[in-house]
Amino acid sequence: MLAEIDTRQVRTEDVRCANGMDAFLAQPGTPGPHPSVVLLHERYGLLQHTKDLAMRFATEGYVTICPNLFHREPNQAEIATGNARAALDDQLVADDVGAAIAYLGGVPAASTERIIVMGVCATGRHPLVVAARRDDVQACVVFYGGAGNPRAGQEAMEDIIQRSRVPVLGVFGEGDHGISIDHVLKFRSALEQARRSYYIRIAPGAPHGFLNDTMPGRYRREQAESAWRLIIDFLSRVRSGGYPADRVQWTYDATTSPNYDFSKNVRYE
């Protein structure tokens, strides 16, 4: 997704947070303060795709930090290839995100009064996990995650949503092999039951991982670029007061086949 983006004015570096966790930091080249994003990686760990998204956020004017949530794992090479899966305990993730936010507090160009948290794939639930525990989160962005069943060490999403107060952008793929439209509708229902503002999109024909252009089998350029623009527009609206706390706004944007059959969705690499 960086092929057509001018990143010459983006400053990047590998950093280490106070808890020993490594992270990737991308900053706009212009003076701050800039709004801040904590960007959480896929199940494969802190790889190039996540760093590319961070740099793209930086070109849009956001200081972005990507914490390595798997920094405790001894087998990161196997995780990176998909041959192993790391556990993501909700409290540990919240603690690690807290360490990343604390690091941003020492970055002169970063404004940290209100933080945006984005999770992708295995970390899709964690923006809401963090928002349920902190009062400095301004918005949650969830990409094809968070709508499935919780794993060990993970609280039910319905309970987490009850304690979160911020608007949520959720983006899912019609062709996702792991998250069905029924899962998305359950996620939507939980947000509505809690009276939380949301914008949910189901990208037509898109498989799981369609944002990731480092995995050609999954990447869908048209849906990915449309979703990226949706992210930026959503965040701009949040930051300009477009989701006031005294109003609840629901947008469900879905284009799906009348013959949709979740059992026929396949996993792409």
C-alpha positions as CSV (number, residue, x, y, z in Angstrom):
1,M,0.0,0.0,0.0
2,L,3.0,2.3,0.0
3,A,3.8,2.1,-3.7
4,E,2.1,5.4,-4.5
5,I,2.7,7.2,-1.2
6,D,5.6,9.7,-0.8
7,T,7.2,8.6,2.5
8,R,10.3,10.8,2.1
9,Q,9.1,13.1,4.8
10,V,8.2,10.3,7.2
11,R,10.6,9.6,10.1
12,T,10.8,6.0,11.3
13,E,12.7,4.2,14.0
14,D,12.7,1.1,16.1
15,V,12.2,1.9,19.7
16,R,11.9,0.2,23.1
17,C,9.3,0.9,25.7
18,A,9.8,1.0,29.4
19,N,8.6,-2.6,29.9
20,G,11.2,-3.9,27.5
21,M,8.8,-4.2,24.6
22,D,10.1,-3.3,21.1
23,A,8.0,-1.2,18.8
24,F,8.1,0.6,15.5
25,L,7.5,4.4,15.4
26,A,6.5,6.5,12.4
27,Q,6.2,10.3,12.5
28,P,5.2,12.9,10.0
29,G,8.1,15.1,8.9
30,T,6.3,18.3,9.8
31,P,6.3,19.9,13.3
32,G,3.7,18.7,15.8
33,P,1.8,18.2,17.8
34,H,0.1,15.5,15.7
35,P,-2.7,13.1,16.8
36,S,-1.5,9.7,17.9
37,V,-2.3,6.1,16.8
38,V,-1.5,2.8,18.4
39,L,-1.5,0.3,15.6
40,L,-1.7,-3.4,16.6
41,H,-0.4,-6.1,14.4
42,E,-1.8,-9.3,12.8
43,R,-1.4,-12.8,14.2
44,Y,2.0,-12.9,12.4
45,G,3.6,-10.3,14.7
46,L,5.2,-7.0,13.9
47,L,6.1,-7.4,10.3
48,Q,6.4,-5.1,7.2
49,H,2.7,-4.8,6.6
50,T,2.0,-3.2,10.0
51,K,5.1,-0.9,9.5
52,D,3.8,0.1,6.1
53,L,0.4,1.0,7.6
54,A,2.2,3.1,10.2
55,M,4.1,5.0,7.6
56,R,0.9,5.6,5.7
57,F,-0.7,6.9,8.8
58,A,2.3,9.2,9.2
59,T,1.8,10.6,5.7
60,E,-1.8,11.5,6.8
61,G,-0.4,13.4,9.8
62,Y,-0.5,10.8,12.6
63,V,2.3,9.8,14.9
64,T,2.0,6.0,15.0
65,I,3.5,3.4,17.3
66,C,3.3,-0.3,16.6
67,P,4.1,-2.3,19.8
68,N,5.3,-5.9,19.4
69,L,2.7,-7.7,21.4
70,F,4.6,-11.0,21.0
71,H,7.8,-9.7,22.6
72,R,7.5,-12.3,25.3
73,E,7.4,-15.2,22.8
74,P,10.5,-17.2,22.2
75,N,9.4,-18.5,18.8
76,Q,8.6,-15.3,16.8
77,A,10.1,-16.7,13.6
78,E,7.5,-19.5,13.6
79,I,4.8,-17.1,14.5
80,A,5.8,-14.8,11.5
81,T,5.4,-17.7,9.1
82,G,2.1,-18.8,10.5
83,N,3.5,-22.1,11.9
84,A,2.8,-21.1,15.5
85,R,0.2,-18.9,17.2
86,A,0.8,-16.7,20.2
87,A,-1.7,-16.2,22.9
88,L,-3.1,-12.7,23.3
89,D,-4.3,-12.2,26.9
90,D,-6.5,-9.2,27.2
91,Q,-4.9,-7.7,30.3
92,L,-1.3,-8.2,28.9
93,V,-2.3,-6.5,25.7
94,A,-3.8,-3.6,27.6
95,D,-0.6,-3.3,29.7
96,D,1.5,-3.4,26.6
97,V,-0.6,-0.7,24.8
98,G,-0.3,1.3,28.0
99,A,3.5,1.1,27.7
100,A,3.3,2.2,24.1
101,I,1.1,5.2,25.0
102,A,3.6,6.1,27.8
103,Y,6.4,6.0,25.2
104,L,4.4,8.4,23.0
105,G,4.2,10.7,25.9
106,G,7.9,11.4,25.5
107,V,7.7,12.0,21.7
108,P,7.6,15.8,21.2
109,A,5.6,15.6,18.0
110,A,2.9,13.4,19.5
111,S,-0.3,14.7,21.1
112,T,-1.4,12.0,23.6
113,E,-4.4,13.6,25.3
114,R,-6.7,11.5,23.0
115,I,-5.4,8.2,21.4
116,I,-6.7,6.2,18.5
117,V,-6.2,2.4,18.7
118,M,-6.5,0.2,15.7
119,G,-6.4,-3.6,15.7
120,V,-6.1,-6.0,12.8
121,C,-7.0,-9.7,12.6
122,A,-6.0,-11.4,15.9
123,T,-5.8,-8.0,17.6
124,G,-9.1,-6.7,16.2
125,R,-10.8,-7.0,19.6
126,H,-8.1,-5.1,21.5
127,P,-8.9,-1.5,20.7
128,L,-12.1,-2.1,22.6
129,V,-10.3,-3.9,25.3
130,V,-8.1,-0.9,25.8
131,A,-11.0,1.6,25.5
132,A,-12.8,-0.3,28.2
133,R,-9.8,0.3,30.6
134,R,-8.7,3.8,29.7
135,D,-10.4,7.2,29.4
136,D,-7.8,8.6,26.9
137,V,-9.0,6.6,23.9
138,Q,-10.8,8.6,21.3
139,A,-11.7,6.0,18.7
140,C,-11.4,2.3,18.0
141,V,-10.7,0.9,14.5
142,V,-11.4,-2.9,14.1
143,F,-10.2,-4.7,11.0
144,Y,-11.6,-8.2,10.4
145,G,-11.3,-9.2,14.0
146,G,-13.0,-8.9,17.3
147,A,-16.3,-10.4,16.1
148,G,-15.5,-14.0,16.6
149,N,-15.6,-16.1,19.8
150,P,-13.1,-15.2,22.6
151,R,-10.1,-17.4,23.3
152,A,-8.6,-18.3,26.7
153,G,-7.8,-15.2,28.7
154,Q,-10.3,-13.1,26.7
155,E,-13.5,-11.5,28.0
156,A,-16.7,-11.7,26.1
157,M,-16.9,-8.8,23.6
158,E,-20.4,-7.9,24.8
159,D,-19.1,-7.1,28.3
160,I,-16.1,-5.1,26.9
161,I,-18.4,-3.0,24.7
162,Q,-20.6,-2.2,27.7
163,R,-17.6,-0.5,29.4
164,S,-16.3,1.3,26.3
165,R,-17.7,4.7,25.3
166,V,-15.9,5.7,22.1
167,P,-17.1,5.4,18.5
168,V,-16.0,2.3,16.6
169,L,-15.1,1.7,13.0
170,G,-15.4,-2.0,12.1
171,V,-14.3,-3.3,8.6
172,F,-14.9,-6.9,7.6
173,G,-14.8,-8.9,4.3
174,E,-17.7,-10.6,2.8
175,G,-15.4,-13.5,1.8
176,D,-13.7,-13.8,5.3
177,H,-13.2,-17.5,6.1
178,G,-13.0,-16.9,9.9
179,I,-15.6,-14.2,10.5
180,S,-19.0,-14.7,9.1
181,I,-21.7,-12.1,8.5
182,D,-23.5,-13.6,11.4
183,H,-20.5,-12.8,13.6
184,V,-20.5,-9.2,12.3
185,L,-24.2,-8.9,13.0
186,K,-23.6,-10.1,16.6
187,F,-20.9,-7.5,17.0
188,R,-23.3,-4.9,15.6
189,S,-26.0,-6.0,18.0
190,A,-23.6,-5.7,21.0
191,L,-22.8,-2.1,20.0
192,E,-26.4,-1.3,19.6
193,Q,-27.5,-2.9,22.9
194,A,-24.8,-0.8,24.6
195,R,-25.9,2.3,22.7
196,R,-22.4,2.9,21.2
197,S,-21.8,4.8,18.0
198,Y,-20.4,2.8,15.1
199,Y,-19.6,2.6,11.4
200,I,-19.5,-1.0,10.1
201,R,-18.6,-1.9,6.6
202,I,-18.6,-5.3,4.9
203,A,-16.3,-5.1,1.9
204,P,-17.9,-7.0,-1.0
205,G,-16.0,-10.1,-2.1
206,A,-13.1,-9.3,0.2
207,P,-11.4,-12.2,2.0
208,H,-9.7,-12.1,5.4
209,G,-6.5,-10.0,5.2
210,F,-7.6,-8.0,2.2
211,L,-5.7,-4.9,3.4
212,N,-2.3,-6.7,3.4
213,D,-0.5,-6.2,0.2
214,T,2.5,-8.3,1.3
215,M,0.2,-11.3,0.9
216,P,-0.8,-11.2,-2.7
217,G,-3.4,-14.0,-2.4
218,R,-5.4,-12.0,0.1
219,Y,-4.8,-8.4,-1.0
220,R,-7.7,-6.7,-2.8
221,R,-6.5,-3.3,-4.0
222,E,-9.9,-1.7,-4.7
223,Q,-11.4,-2.8,-1.3
224,A,-8.2,-1.9,0.5
225,E,-7.9,1.6,-0.9
226,S,-11.6,2.3,-0.2
227,A,-11.2,1.0,3.4
228,W,-8.1,3.1,3.9
229,R,-10.0,6.3,2.9
230,L,-12.8,5.2,5.2
231,I,-10.4,5.0,8.1
232,I,-9.0,8.5,7.4
233,D,-12.5,10.0,6.9
234,F,-13.8,8.3,10.1
235,L,-10.9,9.6,12.2
236,S,-11.2,13.1,10.8
237,R,-14.9,13.1,11.7
238,V,-14.2,11.8,15.2
239,R,-11.5,14.4,15.8
240,S,-13.7,17.2,14.5
241,G,-16.5,16.4,16.9
242,G,-18.7,14.5,14.4
243,Y,-19.5,11.8,17.0
244,P,-20.7,13.9,20.0
245,A,-21.1,12.0,23.3
246,D,-24.7,13.0,23.7
247,R,-25.8,11.3,20.4
248,V,-25.6,7.7,19.2
249,Q,-24.9,7.2,15.5
250,W,-25.2,3.8,13.7
251,T,-24.0,3.3,10.1
252,Y,-24.2,-0.2,8.6
253,D,-22.6,-0.3,5.1
254,A,-22.9,-3.8,3.7
255,T,-23.0,-5.1,0.1
256,T,-23.3,-8.9,0.0
257,S,-24.6,-11.6,-2.3
258,P,-28.1,-12.9,-1.8
259,N,-26.5,-16.3,-2.1
260,Y,-23.9,-15.7,0.6
261,D,-22.7,-19.0,2.1
262,F,-20.1,-18.7,4.8
263,S,-19.1,-22.4,4.4
264,K,-17.8,-21.6,0.9
265,N,-15.4,-18.9,2.0
266,V,-11.8,-20.0,1.7
267,R,-8.5,-19.0,3.3
268,Y,-6.0,-17.2,1.0
269,E,-2.3,-16.8,1.6
